[in-house]
Amino acid sequence: MRLKNGIHLGYCTNIHRGETWEETFAALRTHTNAVRLRVAPDEPYGIGLRLGASAAAELSARREERDAFRRWLDETHSYVFTINGFPYGSFHGTRVKEQVFAPDWSTSERLVYTNQLFDLLDEIAPAEMEVSVSSLPGSFKEFIRPETSAAQRSAIRRHLLASAEHIERIREKSGRDLHLGLEPEPLGLFENSAETVDFFGSLVEGVSADTRERVLRNVGVNYDTCHLAVEFEEPRSAIGAIRAAGIRISKVHLSSALTLRPTGPAVSKLRQFQEGVYFHQVIVASRGEVDRRFKDLPDALAWYESTPGDAGEEWRVHFHVPLHTSPEEGFGDTRGHLSDLLALYAEDPGWCRHFEFETYTWEVLPEALRSREVVDQLVAEYDWCLSEMARHGLA
């Protein structure tokens, strides 16, 4: 939907299962349209589409499917303004974990897939509408091996520069604004604002002034409020540093992480959040300073058992929890980071126009947090987001 200051707001459809185009389209017709009818039945409805590699290849190859999709969008007064291109392959019902980062930007597969998403967006989105694709932060830190680090980093840079050129060609042809948003994530190749600034500095190092301008116009950051909150960052300083470096904020993911003081009862209850599909990185801080980082929740729990009494002051867990409700007693969340970002935006609006909420963990949430049907949860998250945005004069 369209809000003040040119904002487009939608939810990311990666919450729904679907790897083929048939499955993806079925979820849109079943779930997304049901949400639309409850939150925006009489106005244009913006969709944040998740399109995996299989679905993207099918849709690209079949004009009749693209025509049918455009007809459906017209019939439902809907439009696609952004695509989540981070998960390349299966994203539900199987072990995803670190494989969500594969193939990374060192591979030609990631470049081809991302360019394909931009080609599809240019064809599907309304003429002249600004569109975006979000993607992983280059790679996963553990994928970068010491013996091949230089070659991997060089390939990542080469492919991102090639994608920026592909975007520029579409821009010149269509006249629309298109941009790729790389999404910092805990233990990604770049995960916080300082690493983000360093990465983009390396990306444009040594290029001409014209090329630098073109790259930074077409490639920016997808700022996920869950991820940066897990890093114990604050929006004013994080976004200030990114923007001061000339880096575009392509999209904002409105999302919330799980927090806790690591007491015995809280850590015991935290075990209910262990599951086998997604990574749940844990960052531990004391006195506001990060002490430790764990790749996944079981690693943090094992460390806690081995070091009783020395578990830090606060844990932040990369587990996307619903925006519209607080976790059960003993836990907190990072919605304050999201609210602070909206307050910052209200002071100086316009630096980003794509906002998308993303609680993809619905299927693996503990039962107490998953008591609603998925459409009910999404409607409740819309209500919360719109209320919070209205509180800051943005809706």
C-alpha positions in Angstrom: 0.0 0.0 0.0 1.0 3.6 -0.5 1.6 5.8 2.5 3.0 9.3 3.1 6.3 10.5 1.7 6.0 8.1 -1.2 6.3 5.0 1.1 5.3 1.6 -0.2 4.5 -0.9 2.6 4.0 -4.6 2.1 4.7 -7.9 3.8 7.3 -10.3 2.4 5.7 -13.4 1.0 8.6 -15.6 2.1 6.4 -16.5 5.1 4.5 -18.8 2.7 5.8 -22.1 1.3 6.4 -22.2 -2.5 9.5 -23.0 -4.6 7.9 -23.5 -8.0 6.0 -20.7 -9.7 2.8 -22.7 -9.5 3.2 -23.0 -5.7 4.2 -19.3 -5.4 1.2 -18.1 -7.3 -1.1 -20.4 -5.4 0.1 -18.8 -2.1 -0.5 -15.3 -3.5 -4.0 -16.2 -4.6 -4.8 -18.0 -1.3 -3.1 -16.0 1.4 -1.9 -12.7 0.0 -5.2 -11.8 -1.5 -7.0 -12.8 1.7 -4.8 -10.3 3.6 -5.4 -7.7 0.9 -9.1 -8.0 1.3 -8.8 -7.3 5.0 -6.3 -4.5 5.1 -6.6 -2.6 1.8 -9.7 -3.8 -0.2 -10.3 -0.4 -1.9 -6.8 0.9 -2.6 -3.7 -0.3 -4.6 -2.0 -3.1 -2.6 1.7 -3.5 -2.7 3.3 -7.0 -2.6 6.7 -7.8 -1.4 7.3 -10.9 -3.4 9.6 -13.8 -2.6 10.7 -15.5 -5.8 13.1 -18.4 -5.5 15.4 -19.4 -8.4 13.1 -22.2 -9.7 10.1 -20.0 -9.7 12.0 -17.1 -11.3 13.3 -19.3 -14.1 9.8 -20.7 -14.8 8.2 -17.3 -14.8 11.0 -15.9 -17.1 10.5 -18.7 -19.6 6.7 -18.6 -19.8 5.2 -15.5 -21.2 1.7 -16.9 -20.7 2.4 -17.2 -17.0 3.7 -13.6 -16.8 0.6 -12.4 -18.7 -1.7 -14.4 -16.3 0.2 -12.9 -13.3 -0.2 -9.3 -14.6 -3.9 -9.9 -15.2 -4.3 -11.2 -11.6 -2.5 -8.2 -10.3 -4.8 -5.9 -12.2 -7.9 -7.8 -11.1 -6.9 -7.6 -7.4 -5.7 -4.0 -7.6 -2.2 -5.2 -6.6 1.3 -4.4 -7.7 4.8 -5.8 -7.0 7.3 -3.2 -5.9 10.0 -5.3 -4.4 11.4 -8.9 -4.5 13.3 -10.7 -1.7 16.1 -12.4 -3.6 18.1 -13.5 -0.6 16.9 -17.1 -0.4 17.9 -18.7 -3.7 16.5 -22.2 -3.0 14.2 -24.0 -0.6 13.2 -21.9 2.3 10.6 -24.0 4.2 10.3 -27.5 5.6 13.9 -28.5 5.2 17.2 -27.5 6.7 18.1 -24.0 5.5 20.6 -22.7 8.0 23.8 -21.5 6.3 22.5 -22.7 2.9 20.4 -19.5 2.7 23.7 -17.8 1.8 24.3 -20.2 -1.1 25.1 -19.7 -3.9 26.8 -16.5 -2.7 27.9 -13.5 -4.8 31.2 -15.2 -5.7 29.2 -17.4 -8.1 27.7 -16.6 -11.5 24.5 -18.4 -10.4 23.8 -15.6 -7.9 24.4 -12.9 -10.6 22.2 -14.6 -13.2 19.4 -15.1 -10.7 19.5 -11.5 -9.4 19.5 -10.0 -12.9 16.6 -12.2 -13.8 14.6 -10.8 -10.9 15.2 -7.3 -12.1 14.2 -8.2 -15.6 10.9 -9.7 -14.2 10.3 -6.7 -12.0 10.7 -4.3 -14.9 8.1 -6.2 -16.9 5.6 -6.8 -14.0 5.7 -3.6 -12.0 3.7 -0.6 -13.1 5.5 1.6 -15.6 7.9 4.1 -14.0 7.4 2.7 -10.5 10.6 2.5 -8.4 11.5 -1.2 -7.7 14.0 -3.1 -5.6 15.5 -6.5 -5.0 17.1 -7.5 -1.7 20.0 -10.0 -1.5 22.5 -11.5 0.9 25.5 -9.5 2.2 28.0 -10.9 -0.3 28.5 -14.2 1.5 28.6 -15.9 4.8 31.8 -15.4 6.8 32.5 -19.1 7.1 32.3 -19.5 3.4 35.4 -17.3 2.9 38.3 -19.6 3.3 41.8 -18.2 4.1 43.4 -19.9 1.1 40.9 -18.6 -1.4 39.8 -15.3 0.3 41.3 -13.0 -2.2 39.8 -14.8 -5.2 36.4 -15.1 -3.5 36.2 -11.4 -2.6 37.3 -10.4 -6.1 34.6 -12.5 -7.6 32.0 -11.0 -5.3 33.0 -7.5 -6.3 33.1 -8.4 -10.0 29.6 -9.9 -9.9 28.1 -7.0 -7.9 29.6 -4.5 -10.3 28.2 -6.5 -13.2 24.7 -6.5 -11.6 25.0 -2.7 -11.1 25.6 -2.4 -14.9 22.7 -4.6 -15.7 20.4 -2.5 -13.5 21.8 0.6 -15.3 20.8 -0.8 -18.7 17.3 -1.4 -17.5 17.2 2.1 -16.0 18.2 3.7 -19.3 15.7 1.7 -21.2 12.7 2.0 -18.9 13.3 5.3 -17.1 12.5 3.7 -13.8 14.5 3.8 -10.6 15.8 0.3 -9.7 18.1 -0.7 -6.9 19.7 -3.8 -5.3 19.8 -3.9 -1.5 22.4 -6.0 0.2 21.2 -7.1 3.6 23.6 -7.1 6.6 23.0 -10.2 8.8 24.8 -11.6 11.8 27.8 -13.5 10.6 27.3 -12.4 7.0 30.3 -11.2 5.1 29.3 -7.8 6.5 26.9 -7.7 9.4 27.0 -4.3 11.1 27.2 -0.7 10.0 31.0 -0.4 10.2 31.5 -3.6 8.1 28.9 -2.4 5.7 30.7 0.9 5.1 34.0 -0.9 4.7 32.5 -3.4 2.2 31.0 -0.6 0.0 34.3 1.3 0.2 36.0 -1.8 -1.3 33.3 -2.2 -3.8 33.9 1.2 -5.4 37.6 1.5 -4.7 39.6 2.5 -7.8 36.7 3.0 -10.1 36.0 6.2 -12.0 33.8 8.9 -10.5 31.1 8.2 -13.0 31.2 4.4 -12.2 31.2 5.1 -8.5 28.0 7.3 -8.9 26.4 4.6 -11.0 27.2 1.8 -8.6 26.0 3.6 -5.5 22.8 4.6 -7.3 22.0 1.0 -8.2 23.4 -0.9 -5.2 22.6 -0.1 -1.6 21.6 -1.6 1.7 18.5 -3.5 2.8 18.3 -2.4 6.4 16.7 -5.2 8.5 15.7 -3.8 12.0 16.0 -7.3 13.5 19.5 -7.9 12.2 21.0 -4.5 13.2 19.3 -4.7 16.6 20.8 -8.1 17.2 24.2 -6.4 16.6 23.4 -4.0 19.4 23.3 -1.0 17.0 21.1 2.0 17.2 19.3 3.3 14.1 20.5 6.9 14.3 24.2 6.0 14.4 24.0 3.0 12.0 21.9 4.7 9.4 23.8 7.9 9.8 27.1 6.1 9.1 25.7 4.3 6.1 24.2 7.4 4.6 27.3 9.5 5.4 29.3 7.1 3.3 27.1 7.8 0.3 25.4 4.4 0.5 21.8 4.2 -0.5 19.2 2.6 1.9 17.3 0.5 -0.7 14.7 -1.0 1.5 13.8 -1.3 5.2 12.7 -4.6 6.7 10.5 -4.0 9.7 11.2 -7.0 11.9 11.9 -7.8 15.6 14.4 -10.1 17.4 14.2 -12.0 20.6 16.1 -10.7 23.6 16.7 -12.0 27.1 18.7 -11.7 30.3 20.5 -15.0 30.5 19.1 -16.3 33.8 18.6 -20.0 34.3 14.8 -19.9 33.8 15.0 -17.7 30.7 17.7 -19.9 29.1 15.7 -23.0 29.9 12.6 -21.5 28.2 14.8 -20.4 25.3 15.2 -24.0 24.3 11.7 -24.0 22.9 13.0 -21.7 20.1 15.5 -24.4 18.9 14.4 -25.8 15.5 16.1 -27.4 12.6 15.3 -25.1 9.6 16.8 -21.6 10.2 19.9 -20.1 11.6 19.3 -18.3 14.9 22.6 -16.5 15.5 23.1 -15.2 19.1 25.1 -12.1 20.1 26.0 -11.6 23.8 26.8 -8.2 25.3 27.8 -6.8 28.7 27.7 -3.2 29.6 26.6 -2.4 26.0 29.7 -4.0 24.4 29.5 -7.2 22.3 31.3 -10.1 24.0 30.6 -13.1 21.9 28.9 -14.3 18.7 27.4 -17.7 18.2 26.5 -19.2 14.8 23.3 -20.8 16.0 21.2 -21.1 19.2 22.4 -24.6 20.1 26.0 -23.3 20.2 25.0 -20.5 22.6 23.1 -22.9 24.9 26.0 -25.3 25.0 28.3 -22.5 26.0 25.9 -21.4 28.7 25.9 -24.9 30.2 29.7 -24.9 30.2 30.2 -21.4 31.8 27.5 -21.0 34.5 27.6 -17.5 36.0 29.5 -15.9 33.1 26.9 -15.6 30.3 26.9 -11.9 29.8 24.2 -9.4 30.6 22.0 -9.6 27.5 21.5 -12.0 24.7 19.9 -11.0 21.3 18.8 -13.9 19.2 18.2 -13.7 15.4 14.7 -15.2 15.6 12.1 -13.1 13.9 9.2 -12.8 16.3 5.8 -11.3 15.5 5.6 -7.5 15.6 2.1 -7.3 17.0 2.7 -9.2 20.3 5.4 -9.4 22.9 7.1 -12.8 23.6 6.1 -14.6 26.8 7.4 -13.6 30.2 11.2 -13.8 30.5 11.8 -12.5 27.0 11.9 -9.2 25.4 12.0 -8.0 21.8 13.7 -5.3 19.7 10.6 -3.4 18.5 12.2 -0.3 20.0 14.8 -0.4 17.3 12.1 -0.4 14.7 10.2 2.5 16.4 13.4 4.5 16.7 14.1 4.0 13.0 10.6 5.4 12.2 11.2 8.4 14.5 14.5 9.0 12.7 12.8 8.8 9.3 10.0 11.2 10.3 12.6 13.8 11.1 14.1 13.5 7.6 11.8 11.5 5.3 12.5 10.4 1.8 15.8 8.5 2.1 14.0 5.2 1.6 10.5 4.4 0.1 10.3 0.6 0.3 9.2 -0.8 3.7 8.4 -4.4 4.1 7.7 -6.4 7.3 9.2 -9.9 7.4 8.3 -12.5 10.0 9.1 -15.6 7.9 9.4 -17.9 11.0 5.6 -18.4 11.4 5.8 -22.2 10.9 8.6 -22.7 13.5 7.4 -20.3 16.2 6.6 -21.9 19.6 2.9 -22.6 19.8 2.1 -19.7 22.1 3.3 -17.2 19.5 1.7 -19.1 16.6 -1.9 -19.3 18.0 -3.4 -17.6 14.9 -3.8 -18.6 11.3 -1.1 -17.1 9.1 -3.5 -14.6 7.5 -4.7 -13.4 10.9 -1.1 -12.9 12.0 -0.3 -10.9 8.9 -3.3 -8.7 9.4 -2.3 -8.1 13.0 1.2 -7.2 11.9 -0.2 -4.7 9.3 -2.4 -3.2 12.1 0.7 -2.8 14.3 2.9 -1.4 11.6 0.3 1.1 10.4 -0.4 2.2 13.9 3.3 2.7 14.7 3.9 4.5 11.4 0.8 6.7 12.1 2.3 7.5 15.5 5.3 9.0 13.7 3.1 10.8 11.1 4.0 8.4 8.3 0.6 6.8 7.8 
